């Protein structure tokens, strides 16, 4: 069965903010397969690479090494089949609550964004 999300040998290396001549590796050699409908939690101490892995899975960050596949196809750009919630506040204060719910749909070019947002339970 094809994994909904597959990370194979993923590593992410970054340039140090404090010393541009230095590099650090946030995650190294991560292999993970998540099945369709499967619920997975990523846990660990601060700074261990949890957010880095989630950013890679969402397509917000390209790994330095390894590959990411969604339902067997290489991930290129943002993962449109994934939902993602940022750790910090990410509402747009100039939009209404409905406008914030509509935003993701609008950004994806969904014509009936307002109707879908209004139908959202809550």
Secondary structure as GFF3:
##gff-version 3
##sequence-region A 1 122
A	DSSP	beta_strand	5	15	.	.	.	ID=ss1
A	DSSP	beta_strand	23	34	.	.	.	ID=ss2
A	DSSP	alpha_helix	50	58	.	.	.	ID=ss3
A	DSSP	beta_strand	65	70	.	.	.	ID=ss4
A	DSSP	beta_strand	73	74	.	.	.	ID=ss5
A	DSSP	alpha_helix	97	107	.	.	.	ID=ss6
A	DSSP	alpha_helix	113	119	.	.	.	ID=ss7
###
